[in-house]
Amino acid sequence: MELKLVRQSAASVEADAVIVFEAEGGKSFATALPVQYESGEISGKFAEYTLVHNVAGFAARRVLVAGSGKPEGLDPAKL
């Protein structure tokens, strides 16, 4: 397994999987994952994870949405 930290559009990363972070109450990826946001499956709560396969608009085969909690509570240790 190879892990890489990159600073580019998550949708453009060609990989088996890409991890994206969502803040609590945020809707950064709601356009790509409307069903998961509407159902409450993605809320951004800290340590909440949602794995989705074949997301339209993403080059990666899988997208893991990781909840990062409230923005003011995020620090390097939590990340």
Secondary structure, 3 states (H helix, E strand, C coil): CCCCCCCCCHHHCCCCEEEEEEECCCCCCCCCCHHHHHCCCCCCCCCCEEEEECCCCCCCCEEEEEEEECHHHCCCCCC
